[in-house]
Amino acid sequence: MLIKFESEAGTLSMFDDVAVPLLKLMGHTGTVPSAILPEDIPAALARLKSAVEAQSAPAGGAGAAKEDKDQGEVPVSLHQRAFPLIELLERAAKQDCEVLWR
């Protein structure tokens, strides 16, 4: 299922298996549909960025990454998955507008 994030700052669609964990990293319950108010965005954004940075360290060392490349599959990092949502939240914070998702 797709989850669509909507705001005056822009729109974004993500699959729910990616979006719900990101919402939970922001400190939200992961409920769909829902929203975040402008005054709550900075704290949620900080939590999301902190969680992404904490999980950016390569798991399994260099050998695991080499093994994945040899098999032709390179996993998508949490940072890459979170990047569009982080950008949307940053724009919404600057424009002082809410972000809704359904």
C-alpha positions in Angstrom: 0.0 0.0 0.0 1.2 3.5 -0.7 1.2 6.3 1.9 1.0 9.8 0.5 2.5 12.6 2.5 0.9 16.0 1.7 1.8 19.5 2.8 1.9 23.0 1.4 5.7 22.3 1.2 5.2 19.4 -1.2 3.9 15.8 -1.6 5.6 12.5 -1.4 4.5 8.9 -1.8 6.2 5.8 -0.1 5.3 2.2 0.4 3.9 1.6 3.8 6.7 -0.9 4.7 9.1 2.0 4.4 6.9 4.9 5.6 5.5 3.4 8.8 9.0 2.6 10.3 10.1 6.1 9.5 7.0 7.6 11.2 7.9 5.5 14.3 11.5 6.8 14.2 10.0 10.3 14.3 8.2 9.4 17.5 4.8 8.9 15.9 2.6 5.8 16.5 2.7 5.0 12.8 -1.0 5.4 12.5 -2.3 6.0 8.9 -4.0 8.4 8.3 -2.6 11.1 10.6 -0.7 14.4 10.6 2.0 16.3 12.4 1.5 20.0 13.4 4.0 22.7 12.4 5.1 23.1 16.0 5.9 19.4 16.4 7.9 19.0 13.2 11.3 20.2 14.5 11.4 17.6 17.3 10.1 14.8 15.0 12.7 15.8 12.4 15.5 15.8 15.0 14.5 12.3 16.2 14.3 11.0 12.6 17.7 12.4 11.7 19.3 11.1 14.9 17.9 7.6 14.3 19.1 7.6 10.7 22.6 8.7 11.7 22.7 6.0 14.4 21.8 3.3 11.9 24.2 4.6 9.2 27.1 2.5 10.5 27.6 -0.4 8.1 26.3 -3.6 9.6 28.4 -6.7 9.1 31.5 -4.8 8.0 33.0 -4.5 4.6 32.8 -8.2 3.8 29.0 -8.1 4.0 28.8 -5.2 1.5 31.2 -7.0 -0.9 29.1 -10.2 -0.7 25.9 -8.3 -1.6 27.6 -6.6 -4.6 28.8 -10.0 -5.8 25.3 -11.2 -5.8 24.1 -8.2 -7.8 21.9 -6.8 -5.0 22.9 -3.6 -3.2 20.6 -2.9 -0.2 19.0 0.5 0.1 20.1 2.2 3.2 17.8 3.8 5.8 19.4 7.1 5.0 18.4 6.8 1.3 14.9 5.8 2.2 14.5 8.6 4.8 16.0 11.4 2.6 12.8 12.4 0.8 10.8 12.5 4.0 13.5 14.5 5.8 13.5 17.0 2.9 9.7 17.4 3.1 9.8 17.9 6.8 12.6 20.5 6.5 10.6 22.4 3.9 7.4 22.2 6.0 9.3 23.5 9.1 10.6 26.5 7.1 7.1 27.2 5.8 5.5 26.6 9.2 2.9 24.2 7.7 1.6 20.8 8.8 2.2 17.4 7.1 -0.6 15.0 6.5 -0.4 11.4 5.5 -2.9 8.9 4.3 
